[in-house]
């Protein structure tokens, strides 16, 4: 199943980006896989850049991810 964050507005885009970073730190906060999070993060970063928004926060996964 393909999962996507809402990105219609910049507010939705930035909220989704923030949520992905939280999930990367805490796998118990989501039922998404590590792969799904990585893929969606890349998609959101691409959209951010297309909209002229800055991105300087690499996605860091905690050691709790298997």
mmCIF file of the N, C-alpha and C atoms, coordinates in Angstrom:
data_MODEL
# 
_entry.id   MODEL 
# 
loop_
_atom_site.group_PDB 
_atom_site.id 
_atom_site.type_symbol 
_atom_site.label_atom_id 
_atom_site.label_alt_id 
_atom_site.label_comp_id 
_atom_site.label_asym_id 
_atom_site.label_entity_id 
_atom_site.label_seq_id 
_atom_site.pdbx_PDB_ins_code 
_atom_site.Cartn_x 
_atom_site.Cartn_y 
_atom_site.Cartn_z 
_atom_site.occupancy 
_atom_site.B_iso_or_equiv 
_atom_site.pdbx_formal_charge 
_atom_site.auth_seq_id 
_atom_site.auth_comp_id 
_atom_site.auth_asym_id 
_atom_site.auth_atom_id 
_atom_site.pdbx_PDB_model_num 
ATOM 1   N N  . UNK A 1 1  ? 0.841  -1.181 0.000  1.00 0.00 ? 1  UNK A N  1 
ATOM 2   C CA . UNK A 1 1  ? 0.000  0.000  0.000  1.00 0.00 ? 1  UNK A CA 1 
ATOM 3   C C  . UNK A 1 1  ? 0.887  1.245  0.000  1.00 0.00 ? 1  UNK A C  1 
ATOM 4   N N  . UNK A 1 2  ? 0.563  2.183  -0.866 1.00 0.00 ? 2  UNK A N  1 
ATOM 5   C CA . UNK A 1 2  ? 1.286  3.444  -0.925 1.00 0.00 ? 2  UNK A CA 1 
ATOM 6   C C  . UNK A 1 2  ? 0.645  4.413  0.050  1.00 0.00 ? 2  UNK A C  1 
ATOM 7   N N  . UNK A 1 3  ? 1.446  4.957  0.917  1.00 0.00 ? 3  UNK A N  1 
ATOM 8   C CA . UNK A 1 3  ? 0.951  5.916  1.895  1.00 0.00 ? 3  UNK A CA 1 
ATOM 9   C C  . UNK A 1 3  ? 1.565  7.269  1.599  1.00 0.00 ? 3  UNK A C  1 
ATOM 10  N N  . UNK A 1 4  ? 0.737  8.309  1.723  1.00 0.00 ? 4  UNK A N  1 
ATOM 11  C CA . UNK A 1 4  ? 1.231  9.652  1.449  1.00 0.00 ? 4  UNK A CA 1 
ATOM 12  C C  . UNK A 1 4  ? 0.676  10.643 2.457  1.00 0.00 ? 4  UNK A C  1 
ATOM 13  N N  . UNK A 1 5  ? 1.518  11.595 2.808  1.00 0.00 ? 5  UNK A N  1 
ATOM 14  C CA . UNK A 1 5  ? 1.099  12.712 3.640  1.00 0.00 ? 5  UNK A CA 1 
ATOM 15  C C  . UNK A 1 5  ? 0.391  13.728 2.749  1.00 0.00 ? 5  UNK A C  1 
ATOM 16  N N  . UNK A 1 6  ? -0.479 14.495 3.349  1.00 0.00 ? 6  UNK A N  1 
ATOM 17  C CA . UNK A 1 6  ? -1.140 15.562 2.596  1.00 0.00 ? 6  UNK A CA 1 
ATOM 18  C C  . UNK A 1 6  ? -0.140 16.675 2.340  1.00 0.00 ? 6  UNK A C  1 
ATOM 19  N N  . UNK A 1 7  ? -0.207 17.259 1.141  1.00 0.00 ? 7  UNK A N  1 
ATOM 20  C CA . UNK A 1 7  ? 0.769  18.290 0.775  1.00 0.00 ? 7  UNK A CA 1 
ATOM 21  C C  . UNK A 1 7  ? 0.130  19.463 0.047  1.00 0.00 ? 7  UNK A C  1 
ATOM 22  N N  . UNK A 1 8  ? -1.184 19.566 0.100  1.00 0.00 ? 8  UNK A N  1 
ATOM 23  C CA . UNK A 1 8  ? -1.857 20.629 -0.651 1.00 0.00 ? 8  UNK A CA 1 
ATOM 24  C C  . UNK A 1 8  ? -1.352 22.011 -0.229 1.00 0.00 ? 8  UNK A C  1 
ATOM 25  N N  . UNK A 1 9  ? -1.246 22.231 1.065  1.00 0.00 ? 9  UNK A N  1 
ATOM 26  C CA . UNK A 1 9  ? -0.750 23.529 1.549  1.00 0.00 ? 9  UNK A CA 1 
ATOM 27  C C  . UNK A 1 9  ? 0.651  23.341 2.128  1.00 0.00 ? 9  UNK A C  1 
ATOM 28  N N  . UNK A 1 10 ? 1.386  24.422 2.238  1.00 0.00 ? 10 UNK A N  1 
ATOM 29  C CA . UNK A 1 10 ? 2.710  24.345 2.864  1.00 0.00 ? 10 UNK A CA 1 
ATOM 30  C C  . UNK A 1 10 ? 2.591  23.918 4.321  1.00 0.00 ? 10 UNK A C  1 
ATOM 31  N N  . UNK A 1 11 ? 1.523  24.324 4.968  1.00 0.00 ? 11 UNK A N  1 
ATOM 32  C CA . UNK A 1 11 ? 1.311  23.936 6.368  1.00 0.00 ? 11 UNK A CA 1 
ATOM 33  C C  . UNK A 1 11 ? 1.175  22.413 6.485  1.00 0.00 ? 11 UNK A C  1 
ATOM 34  N N  . UNK A 1 12 ? 0.390  21.807 5.596  1.00 0.00 ? 12 UNK A N  1 
ATOM 35  C CA . UNK A 1 12 ? 0.248  20.350 5.603  1.00 0.00 ? 12 UNK A CA 1 
ATOM 36  C C  . UNK A 1 12 ? 1.580  19.675 5.293  1.00 0.00 ? 12 UNK A C  1 
ATOM 37  N N  . UNK A 1 13 ? 2.274  20.213 4.324  1.00 0.00 ? 13 UNK A N  1 
ATOM 38  C CA . UNK A 1 13 ? 3.559  19.670 3.914  1.00 0.00 ? 13 UNK A CA 1 
ATOM 39  C C  . UNK A 1 13 ? 4.549  19.672 5.077  1.00 0.00 ? 13 UNK A C  1 
ATOM 40  N N  . UNK A 1 14 ? 4.655  20.792 5.760  1.00 0.00 ? 14 UNK A N  1 
ATOM 41  C CA . UNK A 1 14 ? 5.611  20.898 6.863  1.00 0.00 ? 14 UNK A CA 1 
ATOM 42  C C  . UNK A 1 14 ? 5.200  20.049 8.061  1.00 0.00 ? 14 UNK A C  1 
ATOM 43  N N  . UNK A 1 15 ? 3.906  19.931 8.305  1.00 0.00 ? 15 UNK A N  1 
ATOM 44  C CA . UNK A 1 15 ? 3.436  19.070 9.382  1.00 0.00 ? 15 UNK A CA 1 
ATOM 45  C C  . UNK A 1 15 ? 3.774  17.610 9.062  1.00 0.00 ? 15 UNK A C  1 
ATOM 46  N N  . UNK A 1 16 ? 3.497  17.188 7.841  1.00 0.00 ? 16 UNK A N  1 
ATOM 47  C CA . UNK A 1 16 ? 3.827  15.823 7.444  1.00 0.00 ? 16 UNK A CA 1 
ATOM 48  C C  . UNK A 1 16 ? 5.309  15.535 7.571  1.00 0.00 ? 16 UNK A C  1 
ATOM 49  N N  . UNK A 1 17 ? 6.120  16.484 7.174  1.00 0.00 ? 17 UNK A N  1 
ATOM 50  C CA . UNK A 1 17 ? 7.575  16.343 7.284  1.00 0.00 ? 17 UNK A CA 1 
ATOM 51  C C  . UNK A 1 17 ? 7.985  16.191 8.743  1.00 0.00 ? 17 UNK A C  1 
ATOM 52  N N  . UNK A 1 18 ? 7.408  16.980 9.600  1.00 0.00 ? 18 UNK A N  1 
ATOM 53  C CA . UNK A 1 18 ? 7.712  16.905 11.028 1.00 0.00 ? 18 UNK A CA 1 
ATOM 54  C C  . UNK A 1 18 ? 7.303  15.546 11.612 1.00 0.00 ? 18 UNK A C  1 
ATOM 55  N N  . UNK A 1 19 ? 6.144  15.066 11.208 1.00 0.00 ? 19 UNK A N  1 
ATOM 56  C CA . UNK A 1 19 ? 5.664  13.771 11.699 1.00 0.00 ? 19 UNK A CA 1 
ATOM 57  C C  . UNK A 1 19 ? 6.615  12.653 11.272 1.00 0.00 ? 19 UNK A C  1 
ATOM 58  N N  . UNK A 1 20 ? 7.085  12.688 10.046 1.00 0.00 ? 20 UNK A N  1 
ATOM 59  C CA . UNK A 1 20 ? 8.018  11.660 9.576  1.00 0.00 ? 20 UNK A CA 1 
ATOM 60  C C  . UNK A 1 20 ? 9.298  11.643 10.406 1.00 0.00 ? 20 UNK A C  1 
ATOM 61  N N  . UNK A 1 21 ? 9.783  12.820 10.773 1.00 0.00 ? 21 UNK A N  1 
ATOM 62  C CA . UNK A 1 21 ? 10.982 12.882 11.608 1.00 0.00 ? 21 UNK A CA 1 
ATOM 63  C C  . UNK A 1 21 ? 10.705 12.301 12.994 1.00 0.00 ? 21 UNK A C  1 
ATOM 64  N N  . UNK A 1 22 ? 9.532  12.542 13.523 1.00 0.00 ? 22 UNK A N  1 
ATOM 65  C CA . UNK A 1 22 ? 9.173  11.980 14.830 1.00 0.00 ? 22 UNK A CA 1 
ATOM 66  C C  . UNK A 1 22 ? 9.122  10.461 14.745 1.00 0.00 ? 22 UNK A C  1 
ATOM 67  N N  . UNK A 1 23 ? 8.503  9.956  13.701 1.00 0.00 ? 23 UNK A N  1 
ATOM 68  C CA . UNK A 1 23 ? 8.399  8.508  13.539 1.00 0.00 ? 23 UNK A CA 1 
ATOM 69  C C  . UNK A 1 23 ? 9.774  7.865  13.376 1.00 0.00 ? 23 UNK A C  1 
ATOM 70  N N  . UNK A 1 24 ? 10.679 8.547  12.711 1.00 0.00 ? 24 UNK A N  1 
ATOM 71  C CA . UNK A 1 24 ? 12.037 8.015  12.541 1.00 0.00 ? 24 UNK A CA 1 
ATOM 72  C C  . UNK A 1 24 ? 12.730 7.858  13.898 1.00 0.00 ? 24 UNK A C  1 
ATOM 73  N N  . UNK A 1 25 ? 12.425 8.759  14.814 1.00 0.00 ? 25 UNK A N  1 
ATOM 74  C CA . UNK A 1 25 ? 13.014 8.693  16.156 1.00 0.00 ? 25 UNK A CA 1 
ATOM 75  C C  . UNK A 1 25 ? 12.313 7.667  17.041 1.00 0.00 ? 25 UNK A C  1 
ATOM 76  N N  . UNK A 1 26 ? 11.014 7.398  16.762 1.00 0.00 ? 26 UNK A N  1 
ATOM 77  C CA . UNK A 1 26 ? 10.220 6.542  17.647 1.00 0.00 ? 26 UNK A CA 1 
ATOM 78  C C  . UNK A 1 26 ? 9.342  5.587  16.836 1.00 0.00 ? 26 UNK A C  1 
ATOM 79  N N  . UNK A 1 27 ? 9.854  4.401  16.532 1.00 0.00 ? 27 UNK A N  1 
ATOM 80  C CA . UNK A 1 27 ? 9.095  3.465  15.707 1.00 0.00 ? 27 UNK A CA 1 
ATOM 81  C C  . UNK A 1 27 ? 7.772  3.031  16.330 1.00 0.00 ? 27 UNK A C  1 
ATOM 82  N N  . UNK A 1 28 ? 7.632  3.146  17.636 1.00 0.00 ? 28 UNK A N  1 
ATOM 83  C CA . UNK A 1 28 ? 6.376  2.757  18.279 1.00 0.00 ? 28 UNK A CA 1 
ATOM 84  C C  . UNK A 1 28 ? 5.260  3.761  18.006 1.00 0.00 ? 28 UNK A C  1 
ATOM 85  N N  . UNK A 1 29 ? 5.587  4.911  17.425 1.00 0.00 ? 29 UNK A N  1 
ATOM 86  C CA . UNK A 1 29 ? 4.594  5.956  17.156 1.00 0.00 ? 29 UNK A CA 1 
ATOM 87  C C  . UNK A 1 29 ? 3.860  5.749  15.836 1.00 0.00 ? 29 UNK A C  1 
ATOM 88  N N  . UNK A 1 30 ? 4.233  4.718  15.071 1.00 0.00 ? 30 UNK A N  1 
ATOM 89  C CA . UNK A 1 30 ? 3.640  4.522  13.746 1.00 0.00 ? 30 UNK A CA 1 
ATOM 90  C C  . UNK A 1 30 ? 3.565  3.045  13.378 1.00 0.00 ? 30 UNK A C  1 
ATOM 91  N N  . UNK A 1 31 ? 2.730  2.768  12.397 1.00 0.00 ? 31 UNK A N  1 
ATOM 92  C CA . UNK A 1 31 ? 2.726  1.414  11.840 1.00 0.00 ? 31 UNK A CA 1 
ATOM 93  C C  . UNK A 1 31 ? 3.324  1.427  10.425 1.00 0.00 ? 31 UNK A C  1 
ATOM 94  N N  . UNK A 1 32 ? 3.919  2.544  10.026 1.00 0.00 ? 32 UNK A N  1 
ATOM 95  C CA . UNK A 1 32 ? 4.625  2.632  8.742  1.00 0.00 ? 32 UNK A CA 1 
ATOM 96  C C  . UNK A 1 32 ? 5.951  1.901  8.885  1.00 0.00 ? 32 UNK A C  1 
ATOM 97  N N  . UNK A 1 33 ? 6.445  1.375  7.774  1.00 0.00 ? 33 UNK A N  1 
ATOM 98  C CA . UNK A 1 33 ? 7.760  0.737  7.777  1.00 0.00 ? 33 UNK A CA 1 
ATOM 99  C C  . UNK A 1 33 ? 8.844  1.805  7.604  1.00 0.00 ? 33 UNK A C  1 
ATOM 100 N N  . UNK A 1 34 ? 10.054 1.417  7.926  1.00 0.00 ? 34 UNK A N  1 
ATOM 101 C CA . UNK A 1 34 ? 11.192 2.316  7.738  1.00 0.00 ? 34 UNK A CA 1 
ATOM 102 C C  . UNK A 1 34 ? 11.306 2.718  6.267  1.00 0.00 ? 34 UNK A C  1 
ATOM 103 N N  . UNK A 1 35 ? 11.093 1.777  5.378  1.00 0.00 ? 35 UNK A N  1 
ATOM 104 C CA . UNK A 1 35 ? 11.149 2.040  3.943  1.00 0.00 ? 35 UNK A CA 1 
ATOM 105 C C  . UNK A 1 35 ? 10.075 3.041  3.510  1.00 0.00 ? 35 UNK A C  1 
ATOM 106 N N  . UNK A 1 36 ? 8.871  2.898  4.031  1.00 0.00 ? 36 UNK A N  1 
ATOM 107 C CA . UNK A 1 36 ? 7.790  3.828  3.690  1.00 0.00 ? 36 UNK A CA 1 
ATOM 108 C C  . UNK A 1 36 ? 8.118  5.238  4.163  1.00 0.00 ? 36 UNK A C  1 
ATOM 109 N N  . UNK A 1 37 ? 8.688  5.339  5.348  1.00 0.00 ? 37 UNK A N  1 
ATOM 110 C CA . UNK A 1 37 ? 9.053  6.651  5.891  1.00 0.00 ? 37 UNK A CA 1 
ATOM 111 C C  . UNK A 1 37 ? 10.135 7.293  5.023  1.00 0.00 ? 37 UNK A C  1 
ATOM 112 N N  . UNK A 1 38 ? 11.157 6.538  4.648  1.00 0.00 ? 38 UNK A N  1 
ATOM 113 C CA . UNK A 1 38 ? 12.234 7.065  3.804  1.00 0.00 ? 38 UNK A CA 1 
ATOM 114 C C  . UNK A 1 38 ? 11.691 7.556  2.465  1.00 0.00 ? 38 UNK A C  1 
ATOM 115 N N  . UNK A 1 39 ? 10.836 6.748  1.853  1.00 0.00 ? 39 UNK A N  1 
ATOM 116 C CA . UNK A 1 39 ? 10.284 7.095  0.548  1.00 0.00 ? 39 UNK A CA 1 
ATOM 117 C C  . UNK A 1 39 ? 9.420  8.352  0.637  1.00 0.00 ? 39 UNK A C  1 
ATOM 118 N N  . UNK A 1 40 ? 8.590  8.424  1.652  1.00 0.00 ? 40 UNK A N  1 
ATOM 119 C CA . UNK A 1 40 ? 7.705  9.589  1.787  1.00 0.00 ? 40 UNK A CA 1 
ATOM 120 C C  . UNK A 1 40 ? 8.495  10.839 2.144  1.00 0.00 ? 40 UNK A C  1 
ATOM 121 N N  . UNK A 1 41 ? 9.544  10.692 2.941  1.00 0.00 ? 41 UNK A N  1 
ATOM 122 C CA . UNK A 1 41 ? 10.384 11.832 3.286  1.00 0.00 ? 41 UNK A CA 1 
ATOM 123 C C  . UNK A 1 41 ? 11.028 12.397 2.020  1.00 0.00 ? 41 UNK A C  1 
ATOM 124 N N  . UNK A 1 42 ? 11.532 11.524 1.174  1.00 0.00 ? 42 UNK A N  1 
ATOM 125 C CA . UNK A 1 42 ? 12.149 11.972 -0.083 1.00 0.00 ? 42 UNK A CA 1 
ATOM 126 C C  . UNK A 1 42 ? 11.132 12.716 -0.947 1.00 0.00 ? 42 UNK A C  1 
ATOM 127 N N  . UNK A 1 43 ? 9.910  12.210 -0.999 1.00 0.00 ? 43 UNK A N  1 
ATOM 128 C CA . UNK A 1 43 ? 8.863  12.867 -1.790 1.00 0.00 ? 43 UNK A CA 1 
ATOM 129 C C  . UNK A 1 43 ? 8.551  14.257 -1.228 1.00 0.00 ? 43 UNK A C  1 
ATOM 130 N N  . UNK A 1 44 ? 8.444  14.365 0.098  1.00 0.00 ? 44 UNK A N  1 
ATOM 131 C CA . UNK A 1 44 ? 8.129  15.665 0.698  1.00 0.00 ? 44 UNK A CA 1 
ATOM 132 C C  . UNK A 1 44 ? 9.269  16.659 0.515  1.00 0.00 ? 44 UNK A C  1 
ATOM 133 N N  . UNK A 1 45 ? 10.499 16.189 0.634  1.00 0.00 ? 45 UNK A N  1 
ATOM 134 C CA . UNK A 1 45 ? 11.649 17.079 0.432  1.00 0.00 ? 45 UNK A CA 1 
ATOM 135 C C  . UNK A 1 45 ? 11.652 17.615 -0.995 1.00 0.00 ? 45 UNK A C  1 
ATOM 136 N N  . UNK A 1 46 ? 11.340 16.765 -1.953 1.00 0.00 ? 46 UNK A N  1 
ATOM 137 C CA . UNK A 1 46 ? 11.272 17.202 -3.352 1.00 0.00 ? 46 UNK A CA 1 
ATOM 138 C C  . UNK A 1 46 ? 10.217 18.297 -3.520 1.00 0.00 ? 46 UNK A C  1 
ATOM 139 N N  . UNK A 1 47 ? 9.063  18.106 -2.918 1.00 0.00 ? 47 UNK A N  1 
ATOM 140 C CA . UNK A 1 47 ? 7.990  19.104 -3.002 1.00 0.00 ? 47 UNK A CA 1 
ATOM 141 C C  . UNK A 1 47 ? 8.421  20.399 -2.312 1.00 0.00 ? 47 UNK A C  1 
ATOM 142 N N  . UNK A 1 48 ? 9.072  20.276 -1.162 1.00 0.00 ? 48 UNK A N  1 
ATOM 143 C CA . UNK A 1 48 ? 9.542  21.469 -0.453 1.00 0.00 ? 48 UNK A CA 1 
ATOM 144 C C  . UNK A 1 48 ? 10.483 22.277 -1.339 1.00 0.00 ? 48 UNK A C  1 
ATOM 145 N N  . UNK A 1 49 ? 11.416 21.609 -1.971 1.00 0.00 ? 49 UNK A N  1 
ATOM 146 C CA . UNK A 1 49 ? 12.375 22.306 -2.832 1.00 0.00 ? 49 UNK A CA 1 
ATOM 147 C C  . UNK A 1 49 ? 11.682 22.942 -4.031 1.00 0.00 ? 49 UNK A C  1 
ATOM 148 N N  . UNK A 1 50 ? 10.707 22.238 -4.599 1.00 0.00 ? 50 UNK A N  1 
ATOM 149 C CA . UNK A 1 50 ? 9.946  22.794 -5.726 1.00 0.00 ? 50 UNK A CA 1 
ATOM 150 C C  . UNK A 1 50 ? 9.204  24.066 -5.324 1.00 0.00 ? 50 UNK A C  1 
ATOM 151 N N  . UNK A 1 51 ? 8.803  24.150 -4.080 1.00 0.00 ? 51 UNK A N  1 
ATOM 152 C CA . UNK A 1 51 ? 8.073  25.315 -3.579 1.00 0.00 ? 51 UNK A CA 1 
ATOM 153 C C  . UNK A 1 51 ? 8.997  26.388 -3.007 1.00 0.00 ? 51 UNK A C  1 
ATOM 154 N N  . UNK A 1 52 ? 10.286 26.155 -3.094 1.00 0.00 ? 52 UNK A N  1 
ATOM 155 C CA . UNK A 1 52 ? 11.248 27.146 -2.609 1.00 0.00 ? 52 UNK A CA 1 
ATOM 156 C C  . UNK A 1 52 ? 11.435 27.129 -1.108 1.00 0.00 ? 52 UNK A C  1 
ATOM 157 N N  . UNK A 1 53 ? 11.050 26.047 -0.465 1.00 0.00 ? 53 UNK A N  1 
ATOM 158 C CA . UNK A 1 53 ? 11.212 25.924 0.983  1.00 0.00 ? 53 UNK A CA 1 
ATOM 159 C C  . UNK A 1 53 ? 12.561 25.294 1.291  1.00 0.00 ? 53 UNK A C  1 
ATOM 160 N N  . UNK A 1 54 ? 13.124 25.666 2.412  1.00 0.00 ? 54 UNK A N  1 
ATOM 161 C CA . UNK A 1 54 ? 14.419 25.137 2.834  1.00 0.00 ? 54 UNK A CA 1 
ATOM 162 C C  . UNK A 1 54 ? 14.252 23.744 3.440  1.00 0.00 ? 54 UNK A C  1 
ATOM 163 N N  . UNK A 1 55 ? 15.257 22.917 3.255  1.00 0.00 ? 55 UNK A N  1 
ATOM 164 C CA . UNK A 1 55 ? 15.306 21.627 3.937  1.00 0.00 ? 55 UNK A CA 1 
ATOM 165 C C  . UNK A 1 55 ? 16.744 21.357 4.330  1.00 0.00 ? 55 UNK A C  1 
ATOM 166 N N  . UNK A 1 56 ? 16.966 21.237 5.635  1.00 0.00 ? 56 UNK A N  1 
ATOM 167 C CA . UNK A 1 56 ? 18.325 20.975 6.108  1.00 0.00 ? 56 UNK A CA 1 
ATOM 168 C C  . UNK A 1 56 ? 18.324 20.004 7.288  1.00 0.00 ? 56 UNK A C  1 
ATOM 169 N N  . UNK A 1 57 ? 17.322 19.128 7.325  1.00 0.00 ? 57 UNK A N  1 
ATOM 170 C CA . UNK A 1 57 ? 17.232 18.167 8.409  1.00 0.00 ? 57 UNK A CA 1 
ATOM 171 C C  . UNK A 1 57 ? 17.245 16.743 7.841  1.00 0.00 ? 57 UNK A C  1 
ATOM 172 N N  . UNK A 1 58 ? 18.401 16.094 7.867  1.00 0.00 ? 58 UNK A N  1 
ATOM 173 C CA . UNK A 1 58 ? 18.461 14.721 7.374  1.00 0.00 ? 58 UNK A CA 1 
ATOM 174 C C  . UNK A 1 58 ? 17.612 13.812 8.258  1.00 0.00 ? 58 UNK A C  1 
ATOM 175 N N  . UNK A 1 59 ? 17.077 12.782 7.667  1.00 0.00 ? 59 UNK A N  1 
ATOM 176 C CA . UNK A 1 59 ? 16.246 11.836 8.392  1.00 0.00 ? 59 UNK A CA 1 
ATOM 177 C C  . UNK A 1 59 ? 17.151 10.881 9.158  1.00 0.00 ? 59 UNK A C  1 
ATOM 178 N N  . UNK A 1 60 ? 17.033 10.884 10.482 1.00 0.00 ? 60 UNK A N  1 
ATOM 179 C CA . UNK A 1 60 ? 17.863 10.027 11.336 1.00 0.00 ? 60 UNK A CA 1 
ATOM 180 C C  . UNK A 1 60 ? 16.964 9.038  12.070 1.00 0.00 ? 60 UNK A C  1 
ATOM 181 N N  . UNK A 1 61 ? 17.220 7.759  11.838 1.00 0.00 ? 61 UNK A N  1 
ATOM 182 C CA . UNK A 1 61 ? 16.434 6.716  12.491 1.00 0.00 ? 61 UNK A CA 1 
ATOM 183 C C  . UNK A 1 61 ? 17.100 6.293  13.791 1.00 0.00 ? 61 UNK A C  1 
ATOM 184 N N  . UNK A 1 62 ? 16.284 6.072  14.808 1.00 0.00 ? 62 UNK A N  1 
ATOM 185 C CA . UNK A 1 62 ? 16.815 5.613  16.079 1.00 0.00 ? 62 UNK A CA 1 
ATOM 186 C C  . UNK A 1 62 ? 17.263 4.163  15.950 1.00 0.00 ? 62 UNK A C  1 
ATOM 187 N N  . UNK A 1 63 ? 18.024 3.716  16.904 1.00 0.00 ? 63 UNK A N  1 
ATOM 188 C CA . UNK A 1 63 ? 18.518 2.335  16.915 1.00 0.00 ? 63 UNK A CA 1 
ATOM 189 C C  . UNK A 1 63 ? 17.394 1.342  17.220 1.00 0.00 ? 63 UNK A C  1 
ATOM 190 N N  . UNK A 1 64 ? 16.238 1.846  17.612 1.00 0.00 ? 64 UNK A N  1 
ATOM 191 C CA . UNK A 1 64 ? 15.108 0.980  17.937 1.00 0.00 ? 64 UNK A CA 1 
ATOM 192 C C  . UNK A 1 64 ? 14.459 0.379  16.692 1.00 0.00 ? 64 UNK A C  1 
ATOM 193 N N  . UNK A 1 65 ? 14.795 0.936  15.520 1.00 0.00 ? 65 UNK A N  1 
ATOM 194 C CA . UNK A 1 65 ? 14.276 0.373  14.265 1.00 0.00 ? 65 UNK A CA 1 
ATOM 195 C C  . UNK A 1 65 ? 14.980 -0.917 13.966 1.00 0.00 ? 65 UNK A C  1 
ATOM 196 N N  . UNK A 1 66 ? 14.260 -1.910 13.524 1.00 0.00 ? 66 UNK A N  1 
ATOM 197 C CA . UNK A 1 66 ? 14.853 -3.212 13.189 1.00 0.00 ? 66 UNK A CA 1 
ATOM 198 C C  . UNK A 1 66 ? 15.240 -3.250 11.732 1.00 0.00 ? 66 UNK A C  1 
# 
